[in-house]
Amino acid sequence: LGNFEHEPNVDAVRWLASEIMPRVIARLPGAMLHVVGYAGDKVLHGMASEHVVIHGHVPDIEPVLQEMRIALAPLRYGAGVKGKINMAMSHGVPVVSTAIGAEGMGLVDGRDVLIADTAERFADAIVSLYDDEKLWVELSDSGLANICRHFSPEVARSQLERMLAPIAASARHQLSR
């Protein structure tokens, strides 16, 4: 999942299609990579193959998320909270990511996501998660719990109230004069 006008996402798909997926296909011959998100006409040109489907923009992401078995975030650079990871986890889809993809999100390798930073280890993580139902369920459940702990509406409300409390106190003080 991603906006492919954002270069870190393009780099991630290139790396995934050229170096990671061949390793996965060697062990899971029927595996398919589905790339979903806005991309200009030429951004992902040449990346589609027998095992890589470029969908482009889809009007409703829900059906895609319901069909996903594993979400991949092989980001090698970038910063901030990764919406693609939160989106997948909020739908119970386990995630394999790089450390860059997982940074700043309170994610723990092996509990909330699988983290791997080389093509070989990323492929190993995909295959392991694909083959191990117990691990899949644990990561699915932990990912949902992580979303509740860090990114739920209740957490956002609490943070917003905490940030606005000094402003509200100052306004009350101004009014009481």
C-alpha positions in Angstrom: 0.0 0.0 0.0 1.3 3.4 -0.7 1.4 6.6 -2.8 4.0 6.0 -5.4 4.7 9.6 -6.1 6.7 9.3 -2.8 10.1 8.0 -3.7 10.7 5.8 -0.5 7.6 3.8 -1.6 8.9 3.4 -5.2 12.3 2.3 -3.9 10.5 -0.2 -1.6 8.6 -1.8 -4.4 11.6 -1.9 -6.7 13.6 -3.7 -3.9 10.6 -6.0 -3.2 10.0 -6.9 -6.8 13.7 -7.4 -7.8 15.4 -8.8 -4.8 12.9 -10.1 -2.2 10.1 -11.7 -4.3 12.4 -14.0 -6.3 13.6 -15.4 -2.9 10.0 -15.8 -1.8 8.9 -17.4 -5.1 11.7 -20.0 -4.9 10.1 -21.2 -1.6 6.5 -20.4 -2.2 6.0 -20.8 -5.9 2.4 -19.6 -5.9 3.0 -16.4 -3.9 1.8 -13.2 -5.4 2.7 -9.6 -4.6 -0.1 -7.1 -5.0 0.9 -3.4 -5.2 -1.9 -1.0 -4.4 -1.9 2.8 -4.4 -1.7 5.8 -6.6 1.1 5.8 -9.1 1.7 7.9 -12.1 1.8 6.1 -15.5 5.5 5.5 -15.6 6.5 5.3 -11.9 6.1 1.5 -11.5 6.6 0.7 -15.2 8.3 -2.6 -15.8 7.7 -3.9 -12.2 4.7 -6.1 -13.0 5.4 -9.8 -13.6 3.8 -13.2 -13.3 4.1 -12.8 -9.5 3.8 -9.0 -9.1 0.4 -7.4 -9.8 0.3 -3.5 -10.0 -3.3 -2.5 -9.2 -2.7 1.2 -8.9 -5.4 3.3 -7.2 -8.4 1.4 -5.9 -11.5 3.4 -4.8 -12.1 1.2 -1.7 -9.2 -0.3 0.2 -11.4 -2.5 2.4 -11.8 -5.4 0.0 -8.1 -5.4 -0.6 -7.3 -5.5 3.1 -9.8 -8.4 3.5 -7.9 -10.4 0.9 -4.4 -9.7 2.2 -2.5 -12.4 4.0 0.6 -10.3 4.9 1.3 -6.6 4.5 4.9 -5.7 3.4 6.7 -2.4 4.2 10.2 -2.8 2.9 11.1 0.9 3.4 14.8 1.6 3.2 14.5 5.3 4.0 11.8 7.8 5.1 10.5 9.0 8.4 7.4 9.3 10.5 4.4 7.0 11.2 3.8 4.7 8.3 0.1 4.8 7.5 0.4 1.6 5.4 1.5 -0.3 8.5 -1.2 1.1 10.7 -3.8 0.5 8.1 -2.8 -3.2 7.7 -2.6 -3.8 11.5 -5.9 -2.1 12.1 -7.5 -4.7 9.9 -5.7 -7.6 11.6 -3.2 -8.1 8.7 0.3 -9.0 10.0 3.2 -6.9 8.8 6.8 -7.6 7.7 8.8 -4.4 7.7 12.2 -3.0 7.8 13.5 -1.1 10.9 13.0 2.1 9.0 9.4 1.2 8.3 8.7 0.4 11.9 10.6 3.3 13.6 8.7 5.6 15.8 5.6 3.4 16.0 6.2 1.5 19.2 6.5 -1.8 17.3 8.4 -4.8 18.7 10.0 -7.3 16.3 8.4 -10.7 16.8 5.6 -9.4 18.9 3.8 -6.7 16.7 5.6 -7.2 13.4 8.5 -9.0 11.9 11.4 -6.7 11.1 14.1 -7.6 8.6 16.6 -5.3 6.8 18.2 -7.5 4.2 16.5 -9.1 1.2 17.3 -12.6 2.4 15.9 -11.9 5.9 12.9 -10.1 4.6 12.1 -13.1 2.4 12.7 -15.5 5.3 10.2 -13.4 7.4 7.6 -13.5 4.7 7.9 -17.3 4.3 7.9 -17.9 8.0 4.8 -15.8 8.5 3.1 -17.4 5.5 3.7 -20.9 6.8 3.2 -20.5 10.5 -0.4 -20.1 11.4 0.3 -19.6 15.2 2.8 -16.8 14.4 0.3 -15.2 11.9 -2.5 -15.1 14.6 -0.1 -13.8 17.3 1.1 -10.9 15.0 -2.4 -10.2 13.9 -3.7 -9.9 17.5 -0.6 -8.0 18.7 -0.8 -5.6 15.8 -4.4 -4.8 16.6 -3.4 -4.3 20.3 -0.6 -2.0 19.2 -3.1 0.2 17.3 -5.3 0.4 20.3 -2.3 1.3 22.6 -0.8 4.0 20.4 -3.2 5.1 17.6 -6.8 4.7 18.8 -9.3 7.6 18.9 -9.1 7.4 22.7 -5.4 7.8 22.7 -5.6 10.7 20.2 -8.3 12.4 22.4 -6.2 12.0 25.5 -3.1 13.4 23.8 -5.1 16.3 22.4 -6.6 17.1 25.8 -3.2 17.0 27.4 -1.7 19.3 24.7 -4.7 21.8 24.9 -4.9 21.8 28.7 -2.4 24.7 29.2 -4.3 26.8 26.5 -7.6 26.1 28.2 -6.2 27.0 31.6 -4.8 30.3 30.2 -8.2 31.1 28.6 -10.0 30.5 31.9 -7.5 32.7 33.7 -8.0 35.5 31.1 -11.8 35.2 31.5 -11.6 35.3 35.3 -9.9 38.7 35.3 
